[in-house]
Each structure stands twice: as C-alpha cells, then as structure tokens.
Amino acid sequence: MNLPERICIIAEGQLGDLLILSPALRALKESFPSASLTLLVLQRRSYDGASSPAPSVLSENPHGGTAAVLLSDPHVAAVAEIDRGALRALGGLRRARAEWSVIRWLRKGKFDTVVCTFPQDRFFLWAFLSGARVRVGEGGRSFSALLTHRMRKRKSDGGVLAYYCALAEAAGAPVKSQRTSVVISPAHREWAAACMRSLGLSEDTPVVAVHPGASGGYRIWPPGHYAALIDHVQREGIPVILTGSRFDREVLAEVNKRCETVPRLVVTTGVLDLAALFEKCALCVSNNSGPRHLAVAAGVRSLALIPRFDDREWKIYSDETAAGTLQSREECPACPPTACRNTLPPGEQYGSLCMRALSVEEVAARVDFLLTLPREDAATA
C-alpha cells in the first residue's frame, strides 16, 4: 500500500469550520507523518476585513483572516485561498477559465490524496480532475462516483465535528481525539495582556467575554437581550468585555447603547488576537458563530445561544459544562415542527423567532452556574 505524500483538503473558509477541522488535520499528520498537508480554502470573507489578498480568484499566499488559524497550525504545510464571491460573480467563459485555473493548481501540486470536506459536485469534480489517486468525500451524492473513498455520514448524523473526523478516517487516519485546538503565539498573548491592562483588568480578575456577532442576523440573540445579560453579570461584580470584529460594529453598537452598565468594548483585527483575549476570560458567551469555536479551541469555557434546530449539526462538543449550548424548545408559529425558516419579526434586523424565545433569565441562570465551576474544566471539551 502506498502511503500518501501530498494531501490536499478542500475546506470551507468559515472560522468555525477551520477550527473544527483541526482534529482531522492532526489525525492525518499523525497517521502519515511524512506527508505534507495543503488546505485549499473557499473563503467567503477574511475576518479582518480584507476580501481576497490578491486580485485573482486563487491566492497561494493568504495572510490574516480566518486562514490565520491554519497558518499557525503545525500540521499544515501550505494554505491557498479561493475568493468564493469573486468566483461566483464570474459568468460563462470567464467562470470556466477561473475554475480551470483552480484545477491546474491542483494538478501542479501533484496531490495523491484530495479530501472534500463539504459535499458539492463541483469539488468532487475538482478532486477527480486533480489526478489524485485517492479522493475522499461524502457518498450518496450526484457526483460521488468520482470519489474513490466514500463515507455515508451526514453532518446531521452527530454533527460537523464527527463528520470531519469521519472523513479523515475514510482517508485512513484514525482520530484518537476530537479535541479542537488553536496555536496562540507569545506575541498575541502579550497583546492580550496589554489589552487587559488598558481596560483596567488584572490577570486574576474573572472576566466574561460577550461576542454578539454572527454571519446572519437571524442567528443573533437580540441586542436588548445581550444588554440585559451584560447588566446582570456586571451587577454581580464580574466585568464584561464586549468583543467583535469590524464586521460586528453595528450589532456591538446596538448592544452597547442598550446597556445600563458599561462593558469594556474591544474590536479586534485578527482571530489570534481574539483567541488570546478569550484565553484570559472565565467564560465566552456568543451565538452559534466562529468565535464560539475559537473559545473552545483556546480552552475557554463557552456558552453558545443557538437556533432551535442547530443542535443537529452544531451541538458537537462532548462536555456541556465546558462547551455548552442553549436553545428554545418552544413551538414556533412561523416554522414547521421539524425545521427552522429563520424567520425574523417584521421590521427587526436581529434574532429569529426561536432565538427571541430564549429568555434572558434562562441564559443568566446558566451563566451564573458556569461561573461557579473551576476554569480548568473547559480544557477537556
């Protein structure tokens, strides 16, 4: 049997997806230590606000953005990015040429194994045309016949973390641990320490981070609810850091203006700065978004407020006290019994009906409980 020497993983560029992929990357490198791992990331946007770092659809030298968690990963040899928005904006012959440039890049890489982490026919075709002898992905799809190794698991069968681990195992790499991870450099830790000092917080002060942003407004617990939670925590004598990126400025302002107390506001410019800041906190409260997974990967206790049916794919961590979720169980008048249409009330920008049904009192009670637990429990999530 020929062991793989050059492995390419075609991956979704969302921050959460890249962090959740870390156990699969670790397993591939442990199973095939001489192999080099390259990530081809379909990037919707960079976390720090840059779109594509190059004018072309494909960039071989990404910097910053969500790719930062891969660039710091010791198991990853190289990262390339596709500007997904730029690719989708092209039509006809220009689109075909752009996609062929991706295929040429794959063929130039001489990959012997390509793993598709999300089941779209286009990526199965890319894997086939790459010339790789081993092509791994989800079975039961239109173009699954182009794969050599097919697995039957769906993301709703145990969640996204188990799905990515199953892909690694289909490629021949047993996953010994589903613990996610992120590498935080001393420089980022120094930045976080300086930030804490500038906020008037000492190293041993228990702090709660609240990150109200998310990629879709329907996923965001309403700003008024977040403000009430912040006021509750701060009146208990625990300072709150209100965190976000430049993409979150609008919701940060909405939360901030509704607070009766004054949270410390921090707008970070990179994911590793945010990870280092979370590392100094006792708890991170967020929506079902990338920063939730960043906190977990950094070993920080997390509480995620999620839409009613998001648990099928996103209730993925084994320890609910270290990486917990809360969601409404009430029947929604706008949705069928088994699915969510992500319906916002008329005139509202944030919070689908099921997110709004999750009460401040319920969330505050869970936060109070989590703050009584020893912090070291979070590292085992």
Secondary structure, DSSP 8 states (H G I E B T S, - for coil): ----SEEEEEEE-SHHHHHHTHHHHHHHHHHSTT-EEEEEEEES--TTS---SSSSSEESS--SGGGHHHHT-TT--EEEEEEHHHHHH--HHHHHHHHHHHHHHHHHTT-SEEEESS--HHHHHHHHHTT-SEEEEESSSTTGGG-SEEE---TTTT-HHHHHHHHHHHTT---S---------HHHHHHHHHHHHHTT--TTS--EEEE---SSGGGS--HHHHHHHHHHHHHTT--EEEEE-GGGHHHHHHHHHH-SS--EEEE-SSHHHHHHHHHT-SEEEEESSHHHHHHHHTT--EEEE--TTTHHHH---S-TTTEEEE---S--TTS-TT-------TT-SS--HHHHTS-HHHHHHHHHHHTTS-GGGGGG-
